């Protein structure tokens, strides 16, 4: 899938999000913060659903906002109840999500590609993956990033998700960005994480925003999902 970002009408700011995981309260808080920052385009590095109690609402918000997203491992697994590579808590969430997806959400998740190619400002090539360009389930952390990924993708910018840990890795000739997790951060900071890129100056910032964790945790418990999925929201792990 190809997508051109940036034109005369655009403000020059692009938002990057990942790993929403059915956390509606976090997603809305992030969208509000992106609006306040004048962001007019948003890309997502996958995992719209999984873990949380609002899969349909999050899919609906993504469609309404016209967010360009790729498929994460939970997005794919929740369509077919594939849990073989998941821990018991993640597996339980996948089964619950699959049983509760409505038809529009299923169609949305089915439409998501595994790679998204974008041209920022019409001239800066970028690619978006969930895990890595080699394996959608691979965990790539900042200290594991090197030039090979830029060379393999023939691009100056690569956006990744999956780890739930934000970073910006500057490399000769480009950079690799993980915006962190909107709905289930794992870097010890419980606030929702995302990134904002100024497409003119090419400056990128990792941003955080608070959201109603208690309300999201209560929704998880009320849905009958594992309690640990609610508890971990409080500690960002």
N, C-alpha and C positions, 0 to 999 in steps of 0.2 A: 504494500500500500504506500503510495506517495502522497505527500502533503506539503504544500508551500506555506511557510509561516512568514508573515510580514508583508505589508503593502502600504500604500499611501494613507489608507484610512486607519491602519493599525497604530497603536501607541508605541510599539517597539519593545514590549515586555511579554515574555512567554512564561507561563507557569509550568512546573514539572511536579507531578505527584506520582505516588506508587503505593501499593499495599494498603488500600482502603479497608478491606476486610469487613465489609458490611457494617461499618461504624458510621451511622448517619450523622450523629452529633458532631463527630470530628470532621466529616466531609463538609458539612454546612459551614462550620467555623472556618475551614480552609478556604472555601469559596468566598466567604465574606471578606476574608483577609486579602485574597487575590483581587477582589473587586476594589477594595480600598487602595491597593497598590497600582491600580490602573492596568492590570493584566487583561489582555484581550484574546489570548490563545492559551490552551492548556493541553498538555500531552500527559498520558498516564502509562507507566511502565508495568502495568498489570496487577492482578489480584484485586479486582473490584469486590469480590465476595469472599466468603469463608470466615470462620471464627465468630463473627458478630451476628446480631439478630435482625438486621435490616437489609437483606440482599436485594429485595425488589425496589425498595426506596432508593438505595444507592445506585442501582442500575438506571432507575428513572431519572435521578439527578444528573447522571453522566450523559444520558441522552438529551435531556433538556438543555444542558450546557454545551452540547456538541463537543464534548471532550474526545480527542482522538486517543484511543487506548489500544494496547496489545493485550493478549491473553496471558494471564499468570497461571501457575500450576493449580491454584485453587479454583480459578475460573474454569479450567478444563476439567478438573476432577469433579466439580459440582454438577456437571452436565451428565456424567455417567457413573457417579459413585465410585470412582477409582481411588482407593485409599491404600494401596499396597506399599507406598513409599512414605507413609505418614505416621506420626505418633498417634496414640489413641485419642488425644484431645482434638487434634486436627481432623482425624478420620471421623469422629463423631460430628464435628461441625460440617464436614463435607456431606455426610449422609443427611443431616438435618436441612442443610441448604438445598440439596437436590430435591428433597421432599416438599420444600416450601417455595421453590421458584415458580413465578407465574410465567405465562407464555411470552409476553413481551421481553421479560428478563432473559429467558432462555434464548430467544432469537438474538438479543443483543450480545450475549456471551458467545453464542455460536458464530457471530460475525467477526469476532476479534481475531486479528492476525497474530502471528508469532514475532513479526518484525515490522517496525514502522520506519520508513525513510522520510525525512523531512528536509526541506531546503529553507533554512532560516534567512529571512530577508531576501529570499530568492537566490542566494549565492553561497551560503554557508551550509555545507552538507552535514547532516546528523542522522544518527540511527538510534532507535529505541528497542531495547530487549528487556526481558524479565530477569533471567539469570545471567546468561552471557550469549554471545553470538554463536557459540559452539554447543551450548546445552541450556535449555530454558530453565532447568532445575539446578544449575550450578550457582553456588554462593560465591560471589566475588567481593572481597573486602578491599579497602583502600591499599593495604600493603601488598596486595596481589596484582594490582593493576600495572600493566606495562604497555609499551608501544605496540606490541603485537596486535592487540585488539583494534587499535586505530588502523593499522595496516591491513588487517584482514577485512575490515569493514569499508576501507577506502573512504574514510570520513575524518573530519576534524573534531567531532563531538559524538560521544556515545553516552546514552542515558540508560542506567540499569536500575533494577529494583531488587526484590526478593530477600535481601538481608535484613531489611528494616533498620539499617544503620546508615545515616547520611554521610556523604563525603563529596569533596571536589578534588580530584586528582589532576594536577597540572603536569602535562607531558610536553616534550618538544613537538610542536606542530599540532597540539590539540589538548583535549581534556576528557576525562570520564567523570560523570556526575551520577551520584545516587541521591535522590531527594529525601531519602528516608521514608518512614511509613506514616501515612495519614492516620490510620486506624489502630495500629498496634506497634508503637515504637519499641525498639529493643536496645537503645543506647543509654538507658538509665534516665531519660527525660520523658516524662509522661505526656508532654504536650504534642499535638499533632505536628508532623514535620512535612515540609515541602520546600521547593526551590523556585527562585525567580531569576530569569535570565533577561538582561537588557540586550536586545538583539542588535543594538547600534554600537554600544561600547563593548559588548561581549562580556560584561561583568556578570557573575552569577553569585547569588547569596543563598545560603541555607536559612530558612525561616521557621519559626515555631509559633504556634498559637494555642492558647488554652481552649478547652471545650468542656462540656458537662460530662465528665467521666462517670459520675454517680448515676446519671440517667441512662447512659449506655450500658453500664454494668448491670443495672436493674433489669434492663430489657433482655440482656443475655440470660440472666437467672430466670426471669419469667418465661423465657422461651424453652427452658429445660436443657439448655446447653451446659457443658461442664463448667463448674464454678471457677476453675482456674483461669478460664478465658476472661472472666470478669475481673478476677483479682489482679491479673498481671497488668491490666490497664493502669492501675494506681501507681505501679512502680516503674513502668516503662521497660519491662523485661519480657 
